[in-house]
Every structure is written in C-alpha cells, then in structure tokens.
Amino acid sequence: MNKHLAKPEHEVLYQDLVALIGKHKHLSSAELLAVASNMLGKLVAMQDQRVLTPQKALEIVSINLEAGNRQVIESLANTGGNKH
C-alpha cells in the first residue's frame, strides 16, 4: 500500500470532518466542494517544498481522490438498492 494513501485509522478524522460539515446544511453540495477544494489548495501550499514538492503533493491528492471515489462507489454497490 502506498504510504500516502489514507488508511483505515484516518477514518476517525474523516468522521470528525463529516460531523463538522453536517453543521452547515445550508450549503449546497457545490459550495461544500468549493470549500473543500479551497482548503485542499491551502494545505498543498503550506507544505515544506524541501520535503514534499508540489508535484508529489498533487500525486497524493490524486491517489486519494481516486480511493475516496472508489470507496463510495463500492459502498453504494453493496447497499443492495431499494427493494420497494
């Protein structure tokens, strides 16, 4: 496993962020995406480029975007759908 792929133990932080986002139900999904993207851009900019180049930071972003998408798609596929 890639050392920069989010791990199961990071789920606690993810759930904390989900709870925080839940306090802002007045925001649309597009607004939430904009805020999350802005925050991500700031996190990339704050990296020590002697340790983590912008290219490596974007690689981490890319693999974790793919992994997050895959996790949601798999969880939706495993719901069994609506049986009504």
Number of C-alpha atoms within 10 A of each C-alpha: 6 8 7 13 16 16 10 8 8 10 11 10 10 13 11 11 11 11 11 10 13 11 9 10 9 9 13 10 10 9 11 15 12 12 13 13 12 12 12 14 13 11 11 20 13 10 13 10 13 6 8 12 14 15 11 14 16 15 13 17 17 13 15 15 13 10 14 14 12 12 12 11 11 11 11 11 10 9 8 8 8 5 4 3
